[in-house]
Amino acid sequence: QVQLVESGGGSVQPGGSLRLSCVASGSIVSMYGMGWYRQAPGKQRELVAFITSGGNINYADAVKGRFTISRDNAKTTTFLLMNSLKPEDTAVYYCNGAFNGRAYWGQGTQVTVSS
């Protein structure tokens, strides 16, 4: 089993910044990549950013130029730096990891952007 633990959510004013972290632990035999999804009230969960083990990165159009995904050298911790936050970025952010041929999810962390 693999566990994902997120941290770093919170409340911020429009234009502010937050940094999310996600640590993977457990029995990791193989890894495709790690990333972040979000789900706003009444909406479907959507991809925010994903980084593969080879370093390929994919961003949602809505966050390009504002959000940056990165990881540590061990590739078991991923970070999401969110700048220029907008009210429409308000959502529960979930860490996602593709390990051992399946997807794992964190418990989610709330991000609220409001004045």
C-alpha positions, 0 to 999 in steps of 0.5 A, a space after each residue: 500500500 502507498 499513502 499520500 499525505 498533503 499539507 499546505 492548504 489554507 485561505 488567501 486573498 486574491 493575488 496571494 500564493 500558497 504552496 502545497 506539499 504531498 509526501 508518498 510513503 509505503 511500499 513503492 515498487 514502481 512509479 509513473 508520476 505524481 500530481 494534483 487534482 482539484 474539485 470545487 463544490 458542484 463540479 467534477 474533479 479536474 487535473 491541475 498539474 502532473 509530473 511524470 517520473 521522467 520529468 514531463 509536466 502537464 498543466 491545466 490551461 487555467 493554471 498555466 503561468 501561475 502554478 508550478 509543480 515540482 518534486 524532490 530528488 527522491 521523487 516521492 514528494 511533490 510540491 505545487 506552488 500557486 501564485 496569483 491565486 483567483 477566487 475560481 481556484 477555490 477547491 479541495 486539492 487532492 494529491 494523486 500518485 501513480 504507483 505500482 500500476 494503480 492510482 492513489 489519492 490523498 485525503 485532500 486539502 482545502 484552498 480558499 481564495 477570497 477577499 
